[in-house]
C-alpha cells in the first residue's frame, strides 16, 4: 500500500520520469501565466508540471514534491495559486485536454465514440492485474458484508456491479446517499470489505467513506484509472484500468466503460454465485409484463 505524503520540505532524488509528450496547452498556458505571482518553491512546482505535463496521470503529489525539491503541501498550495482546487484537479484537467490519438474519429463524432471505447477496453485488458482481481474476488466471497461506494460518474458501474453481486448471494450494500455510505462504513469490521470505484481516486465523499471503512478494519478494494491517487493510499487491493487520454470536459466515459468491464470480470470470479441464479431468474421473470 502506498504510504501517505510526508509534509517535510526536503530535497530528494527525483524519480525517473520520461520527457513530456503531448502537453495540454490550455492548462500549461494557465500555469505559465501564474508564474510571476508564485514564490520560489511554488515556481519550482510550476516548472516541474510544465516539464512533465505528459506524465501527469502517473505522478502523485509526493512525486511532484520530489521533483521540485519541496513538500506536498507546497505542491497543493502552488496549484491553488495557479487557479486550480489542488493537484488532483490540475492533473485531471491536463488529462482531459490531451489531444485525441490518431484514428480517434475526430471527423466523425459517432465513430470517435466507438473508437474511444475500444481503446479504453484494450488498455484496461493490458493494465488489469489478474492476481489482484483474483484476490479481490476471494475477499468479496469470504466477506460478511460488502459496502460498495461510488459517486458522480463512478456511480453507474458501481450500482451495476452491486446488482450483479446481489444475484450471486453476496451481502451487498451500495447506498447512493453519501451520509448513508458513512453510516454503513462505521458498521464494518475486519471480516468485511469496502469496494470503491473512482475515476480520479480523489472524490472527497468516496475518500471519506473509504477512510472510515479502513479505520474499522475492513479490506479496501479500489477500482480506479490511475496508479497514483489519494484513494490508492487507502487501498489493500488495487484494480487499475489505466486512462485513455481523449478530451471531454466532464464525463470520463471511457474509464467508466473500463471500470464496468473490470467489475464484470470481478463478479464472474466471485465464488458461490451459481446456487442463487435460479431464484434470481424467477425475480426477473415476475417483473415482465404479459401485455
Buried (B, 14 or more C-beta within 10 A) or exposed (E): EBEEBEEEEEEEEEEEBEEBEEBBEEBBEBBEEBEEEBEEBBBBBBBBBBBBBBBBBBBBBBBBBBBBBBBBBBBBBBBBBBBBEBBBBBBBBBBBBBBBBEEBBBEEEEEBBEBBBBBBBEBBBEBBEEEBBEBBBBBBBBBEBBBBBBBBBBBBBBBBBBEBBBBBBBEBBBBEEBEEBBBBBEBBEEEBBBBBBBBBBBBEBBBBBBBBBBEBEBBBBBBBBBBBBBBBBBBBBBBBBBBBBBEEEEEBBBBBBBBBBBBBBBBEBBEEBEEBEEEBEEEEEEEEEEE
